[in-house]
Amino acid sequence: MKRQLSTTLVSAILTWSTFSPRDALLRAQQDTQPGAQQSTPRAVERPAAENQRTIADRRSRAIFGFSMGGGQAGRIGLGNLDVFSHIGIMSAGLRGGIDSEPFASLAADAAETNRRIDLLWIGCGKDDFAFPGSSQFSQALQSASIEHTFVESEGGHHWRVWRRYLRDVAP
């Protein structure tokens, strides 16, 4: 399992974060609605391709997020492995556990899940209120034999921690 993104993917992460932030946020906030985990990346994909140079290939797409956005990135990314192969979750635990979707489907065929995910990166500071959820999610992935990187570091729920994570995961 890789521990870093490729240089090509760094521009993909920036692409997802630099176009029409208000529209992307409004779309992402609806990820609790039925079917939203499937529609959200496609709703963001078209404007990103229209406004930035992108590579239309799942191996060239990443979704990373911090805090609540980390939870959304995890659910959306893991629920759409046909769109993303690189997923990053920073300072967020994912509710529902391994028995809820999309995790139950992923755990049912861990070998296929591992084949489809190039990078599943989870990081959280030990003083972060999200640490118990991040740690439990990592343990659930481990028990399901889903390959991932879990980084526990010093620090809390703060941009200084996330900045270090970006430095470490992006080349």
ChimeraX attribute file (.defattr): number of C-alpha atoms within 10 A of each C-alpha:
attribute: neighborCount
match mode: 1-to-1
recipient: residues
	/A:1	12
	/A:2	15
	/A:3	15
	/A:4	19
	/A:5	22
	/A:6	14
	/A:7	10
	/A:8	13
	/A:9	21
	/A:10	17
	/A:11	19
	/A:12	20
	/A:13	19
	/A:14	14
	/A:15	19
	/A:16	23
	/A:17	16
	/A:18	13
	/A:19	17
	/A:20	13
	/A:21	11
	/A:22	9
	/A:23	13
	/A:24	20
	/A:25	13
	/A:26	11
	/A:27	16
	/A:28	21
	/A:29	15
	/A:30	15
	/A:31	17
	/A:32	11
	/A:33	8
	/A:34	9
	/A:35	10
	/A:36	17
	/A:37	22
	/A:38	16
	/A:39	17
	/A:40	19
	/A:41	21
	/A:42	14
	/A:43	15
	/A:44	18
	/A:45	18
	/A:46	10
	/A:47	15
	/A:48	20
	/A:49	15
	/A:50	10
	/A:51	12
	/A:52	15
	/A:53	11
	/A:54	18
	/A:55	14
	/A:56	11
	/A:57	11
	/A:58	16
	/A:59	17
	/A:60	20
	/A:61	24
	/A:62	26
	/A:63	27
	/A:64	24
	/A:65	20
	/A:66	20
	/A:67	20
	/A:68	17
	/A:69	19
	/A:70	23
	/A:71	22
	/A:72	24
	/A:73	26
	/A:74	26
	/A:75	22
	/A:76	24
	/A:77	28
	/A:78	26
	/A:79	18
	/A:80	19
	/A:81	17
	/A:82	13
	/A:83	22
	/A:84	23
	/A:85	23
	/A:86	27
	/A:87	26
	/A:88	25
	/A:89	28
	/A:90	30
	/A:91	28
	/A:92	29
	/A:93	26
	/A:94	22
	/A:95	13
	/A:96	11
	/A:97	16
	/A:98	21
	/A:99	13
	/A:100	10
	/A:101	14
	/A:102	19
	/A:103	20
	/A:104	13
	/A:105	15
	/A:106	21
	/A:107	22
	/A:108	13
	/A:109	13
	/A:110	16
	/A:111	13
	/A:112	12
	/A:113	18
	/A:114	19
	/A:115	11
	/A:116	17
	/A:117	23
	/A:118	21
	/A:119	22
	/A:120	26
	/A:121	25
	/A:122	25
	/A:123	25
	/A:124	31
	/A:125	21
	/A:126	19
	/A:127	14
	/A:128	19
	/A:129	15
	/A:130	20
	/A:131	22
	/A:132	15
	/A:133	17
	/A:134	28
	/A:135	21
	/A:136	16
	/A:137	21
	/A:138	23
	/A:139	15
	/A:140	17
	/A:141	19
	/A:142	15
	/A:143	11
	/A:144	17
	/A:145	15
	/A:146	22
	/A:147	21
	/A:148	21
	/A:149	17
	/A:150	20
	/A:151	16
	/A:152	16
	/A:153	16
	/A:154	10
	/A:155	15
	/A:156	18
	/A:157	20
	/A:158	13
	/A:159	12
	/A:160	10
	/A:161	20
	/A:162	21
	/A:163	10
	/A:164	12
	/A:165	19
	/A:166	16
	/A:167	11
	/A:168	12
	/A:169	16
	/A:170	16
	/A:171	12
